[in-house]
Amino acid sequence: MSTYAVRYTYDERVDVRDAVRPAHRAYLAELADRGLLLGSGPWADEPAGALLVLEAADEAAIDALLDDDPFQREGLVAATDVRPWSIVIGPWAAGR
């Protein structure tokens, strides 16, 4: 498994995002339960978006996971940046 840092930038539809957020968070919780999501959360400043740290076999698998995210399905993510990430220090680095 490889680790990926994913940066979401949201569109301006805050009302739709608020309505879809429970399904989005439930989906991410499922990924965490499966050991695929190490952590996620929204940026504390603008532009609105989030950081997700995921583990998957390859970038195609990451793309498939992101495609199933309710925020992606509703078109709320204006831009997605997926980068392989080498964790060398910290609790996520253990056993790597």
Residue pairs with C-beta under 8 A, 6 or more apart in sequence:
1 55
1 56
1 57
2 55
2 56
2 57
2 58
2 84
3 38
3 53
3 54
3 55
3 84
3 85
3 86
3 87
3 92
4 53
4 54
4 55
4 56
4 59
4 62
4 82
4 83
4 84
4 85
5 51
5 52
5 53
5 82
5 83
5 85
6 51
6 52
6 53
6 54
6 62
6 66
6 80
6 81
6 82
6 83
7 49
7 50
7 51
7 79
7 80
7 81
7 83
8 49
8 50
8 51
8 52
8 71
8 77
8 79
8 80
9 47
9 48
9 49
9 77
9 78
9 79
9 80
9 81
10 17
10 47
10 48
10 49
10 50
10 71
10 76
10 77
10 78
11 75
11 76
11 77
11 78
13 76
14 48
16 74
16 76
17 48
17 71
17 76
20 70
20 71
20 74
20 76
23 70
24 69
24 70
24 71
27 68
27 69
27 70
28 37
28 40
28 52
28 69
31 37
31 54
31 65
32 38
35 55
36 54
36 55
36 56
36 65
37 52
37 53
37 54
37 55
38 53
38 54
38 55
38 92
39 51
39 52
39 53
40 50
40 51
40 52
40 53
41 50
41 51
42 48
42 49
42 50
43 49
43 50
43 51
53 85
53 92
54 62
54 65
56 62
56 65
59 82
59 84
62 82
63 82
66 72
66 80
66 82
67 73
69 77
71 77
72 80
87 93
87 96
88 96
